[in-house]
Amino acid sequence: MKDRLFILSQYLLPHHLLSRLIGCAAECRAGWFKNRLIGWFAKQYQVNMSEAQVEDLTAFAHFNDFFTRALKDGARPLDSSPGAVLSPADGAISQLGKIEQGRIFQAKGHSFSVIELLGGDTERAAAFMGGDFATVYLSPKDYHRVHMPLAGTLKEMVYVPGRLFSVNQTTAENVPELFARNERVVCLFDTERGPMAVVLVGAMIVASIETVWAGLVTPPKRELKTFKYDDAARAPISLEKGAELGRFKLGSTAIVLFGPEQVQWAEELTANSAVQMGQRLASPLT
């Protein structure tokens, strides 16, 4: 009953209004407010501040500054195995596996369309049909910057409007097409393993999604928007393996896609496996 009420409430709540209100609170610089909020959050979710560049909870300008905190050098060593595909973020594997019949497994009884996930363009999705996917869920306590699984050159970014359902396991098991319904930013790269997509999925009370090349991704209208990155449009952007790609202001999910016969997920990883940014997520198929 508790789970049913939780899911029902998400259908009824004004997602974007609630997220804007939370976003305003998260940017508040009043010391009495932001210090209490940060202190409560760090204690409630047992945030490990010993690995943060700034350990003093009162030193952050506002809650979002704390939430998107940088880590100390060496806190996330990058796996050095030849061709290793790295986890883009700290968190837990929600699901990983093959893209079958154009659909990605979400949870028992649920899957979603790769075409819809990538913004409804069949040509954009064609490169990933029969390929592989990994979904990484970032919990509130996690480091919330997203990094490159492989070195790549950005070709296209797509803002896809949508709802802002929670993306935790309970919601994934009960809301059909969850990750193809939520607001998201699709980042498409050329890599040594062919096309790679990294999809940053928004969620309930996520104030914003940012990328290192575009900053805050907030088109003036909540409508599908495509940004090309090539010589004819914008200067190409190349990022090294492990480089920061973007960040979430409050928790969410990152989904990584590859084309067919390109990668093999690490055998030890299954649903609910804990991962850290920089560890080996997959190896290349030779």
C-alpha positions in Angstrom: 0.0 0.0 0.0 2.8 2.4 0.9 4.5 1.9 -2.5 1.1 2.3 -4.3 0.5 5.6 -2.6 4.1 6.7 -3.4 3.5 6.0 -7.1 0.1 7.6 -7.2 1.4 10.7 -5.6 3.9 11.1 -8.4 1.2 11.0 -11.1 -0.6 13.8 -9.2 2.2 16.1 -8.2 3.1 19.1 -10.3 6.6 17.8 -11.2 8.2 20.9 -12.7 6.7 23.4 -10.2 7.9 21.3 -7.3 11.4 21.0 -8.9 11.6 24.8 -9.4 10.7 25.5 -5.8 13.3 23.0 -4.6 15.8 24.5 -7.0 15.3 27.9 -5.5 15.9 26.5 -2.0 19.0 24.7 -3.2 20.5 28.0 -4.4 19.7 29.9 -1.2 22.9 31.5 0.2 21.6 32.4 3.6 24.0 30.8 6.1 21.4 29.8 8.7 19.4 28.0 6.0 22.0 26.4 3.7 24.2 25.2 6.6 21.3 23.4 8.3 20.1 21.9 5.1 23.5 20.7 4.1 24.2 19.4 7.6 20.9 17.5 7.8 21.3 16.0 4.3 24.9 14.9 4.9 23.9 13.1 8.2 20.6 11.7 6.8 22.3 10.1 3.8 25.7 9.4 5.4 27.6 11.4 2.8 31.3 10.6 2.8 33.0 14.0 3.0 36.5 12.7 3.6 36.9 12.2 -0.1 35.7 15.7 -1.1 38.1 18.5 -2.0 36.2 20.6 0.6 35.3 18.7 3.7 33.8 21.6 5.7 30.0 21.5 5.3 29.7 25.2 6.1 32.2 26.2 3.4 29.8 25.7 0.4 28.0 28.7 -1.1 24.7 26.9 -1.2 23.2 23.4 -1.2 23.8 22.8 -5.0 27.5 23.8 -4.5 27.7 21.0 -1.8 25.7 18.5 -3.9 27.9 18.9 -7.0 31.1 18.9 -4.9 34.4 17.9 -6.5 36.5 15.0 -5.1 40.1 15.0 -4.1 42.7 14.1 -6.7 43.0 10.3 -6.9 39.7 9.6 -5.1 38.4 7.9 -8.3 41.3 6.2 -10.1 40.6 5.3 -13.7 40.8 1.6 -14.6 43.9 1.2 -16.8 42.9 -2.0 -18.6 43.3 -1.7 -22.4 40.1 -0.4 -24.0 38.2 -0.4 -20.6 34.8 1.3 -20.7 34.5 3.2 -17.4 31.5 3.7 -15.2 30.3 7.3 -15.9 29.2 7.9 -12.3 29.1 6.6 -8.7 25.9 4.7 -7.9 24.4 1.3 -8.5 23.7 -0.6 -11.7 19.9 -0.5 -12.2 20.1 -2.8 -15.3 22.5 -3.7 -18.0 22.5 -6.0 -21.0 21.4 -6.1 -24.7 19.1 -3.8 -26.5 16.6 -6.3 -27.9 14.0 -5.6 -30.5 14.6 -1.9 -30.0 13.9 -2.0 -26.3 15.8 -1.5 -23.1 15.0 -3.5 -20.0 13.8 -1.3 -17.1 12.6 -3.7 -14.4 10.5 -6.8 -14.2 7.6 -6.4 -16.6 8.8 -3.1 -18.0 11.0 -2.0 -20.8 11.3 1.2 -22.9 12.0 2.2 -26.5 15.5 3.2 -27.5 14.0 5.4 -30.2 11.9 7.3 -27.6 14.8 7.5 -25.1 16.9 9.3 -27.8 14.2 11.8 -28.7 12.0 9.9 -31.2 14.4 10.0 -34.2 14.7 6.5 -35.8 17.9 7.5 -37.7 19.6 8.6 -34.4 18.6 5.3 -32.7 19.5 3.0 -35.6 23.2 2.8 -34.6 22.2 1.3 -31.2 19.7 -1.3 -32.4 20.9 -4.7 -31.2 23.6 -3.0 -29.1 24.2 -2.8 -25.4 23.1 -0.6 -22.5 23.9 0.1 -18.9 21.8 2.1 -16.5 23.4 3.7 -13.5 21.3 5.1 -10.7 22.8 7.9 -8.6 21.4 7.9 -5.0 21.3 11.1 -2.9 24.6 10.3 -1.1 26.6 9.7 -4.3 29.1 11.9 -6.1 27.0 13.6 -8.7 29.3 14.5 -11.6 29.1 12.3 -14.7 32.2 11.4 -16.6 33.2 10.0 -20.0 33.2 6.2 -20.2 35.5 6.5 -23.2 37.3 9.3 -25.0 35.0 10.7 -27.6 34.0 13.6 -29.9 30.6 15.1 -29.3 28.4 15.1 -32.4 25.0 16.0 -31.1 23.1 16.9 -27.9 19.4 16.6 -27.7 17.2 18.1 -25.0 14.0 15.9 -24.6 11.2 17.4 -22.4 9.2 15.2 -20.2 7.9 14.4 -16.7 10.1 14.2 -13.6 9.2 10.9 -11.9 11.5 9.6 -9.2 14.0 7.1 -10.7 14.5 4.8 -7.7 13.8 1.1 -7.9 10.2 1.3 -6.6 9.3 3.7 -9.4 11.2 1.8 -12.0 9.2 -1.3 -11.1 5.8 0.5 -11.3 6.0 3.3 -13.9 6.0 2.0 -17.5 8.5 3.6 -19.9 10.0 5.6 -17.0 13.3 6.6 -18.6 11.7 7.5 -21.9 9.1 9.7 -20.1 11.3 11.8 -17.9 13.1 15.0 -19.0 16.6 14.1 -20.3 19.6 15.3 -22.1 21.0 12.9 -24.8 24.8 13.3 -25.6 26.0 11.4 -28.7 29.7 10.8 -29.2 32.0 9.2 -31.8 34.5 6.9 -30.0 37.0 4.1 -30.7 34.0 1.7 -30.1 31.8 3.5 -32.6 28.8 5.7 -31.6 28.2 6.1 -27.8 25.3 7.7 -26.2 25.3 9.0 -22.6 21.8 10.0 -21.5 21.4 12.2 -18.4 17.8 11.5 -17.1 16.1 14.0 -14.8 14.0 13.0 -11.9 11.7 14.3 -9.2 13.1 17.5 -7.6 16.1 17.6 -9.9 16.8 21.3 -10.2 18.8 21.0 -13.4 21.1 19.1 -15.7 24.4 20.7 -16.8 27.0 19.8 -19.4 30.6 21.1 -19.4 30.2 22.5 -22.9 26.7 24.0 -22.7 26.3 24.8 -19.0 22.7 24.6 -17.7 20.6 22.9 -20.3 17.3 24.8 -20.2 15.8 25.7 -23.6 13.5 28.7 -23.4 10.5 26.4 -24.2 10.0 22.9 -22.9 10.2 21.3 -26.3 12.5 19.0 -28.2 15.7 20.8 -29.1 18.7 19.4 -31.0 22.2 20.9 -31.0 24.7 19.8 -33.6 28.5 19.9 -32.9 30.5 19.8 -36.1 32.4 22.1 -38.4 29.2 23.4 -40.0 27.4 24.2 -36.7 29.7 24.5 -33.7 33.3 23.7 -33.2 33.7 19.9 -32.4 34.2 19.1 -28.7 36.5 16.2 -27.7 36.7 14.8 -24.2 39.2 12.4 -22.8 38.2 9.1 -21.0 37.3 10.0 -17.4 36.8 13.7 -18.1 33.8 15.4 -16.6 30.8 15.4 -19.0 28.1 17.0 -16.9 26.4 17.0 -13.5 23.0 16.7 -11.8 21.7 19.1 -9.2 20.0 16.4 -7.1 20.0 12.7 -7.9 19.1 10.9 -11.1 20.3 8.3 -13.7 22.8 8.0 -16.4 22.3 5.5 -19.3 25.2 4.5 -21.6 24.5 2.9 -25.0 26.8 1.3 -27.6 26.2 -0.3 -30.9 26.2 -4.1 -31.5 29.3 -6.2 -31.0 31.3 -3.4 -29.5 31.5 -4.0 -25.7 31.1 -6.8 -23.2 29.9 -5.8 -19.7 32.0 -7.0 -16.8 30.8 -10.4 -15.6 30.8 -9.4 -12.0 28.2 -6.6 -12.6 24.5 -7.3 -12.2 21.4 -5.4 -11.2 22.0 -3.5 -7.9 25.9 -3.8 -8.1 27.5 -0.8 -6.6 29.8 1.1 -8.9 32.2 4.1 -8.7 33.1 6.5 -11.4 36.3 5.2 -13.2 35.9 1.5 -12.5 35.7 -0.9 -15.4 32.2 -1.2 -16.6 32.9 -3.2 -19.8 35.7 -4.4 -22.1 35.9 -4.1 -25.9 34.9 -7.0 -28.0 37.7 -7.9 -30.4 
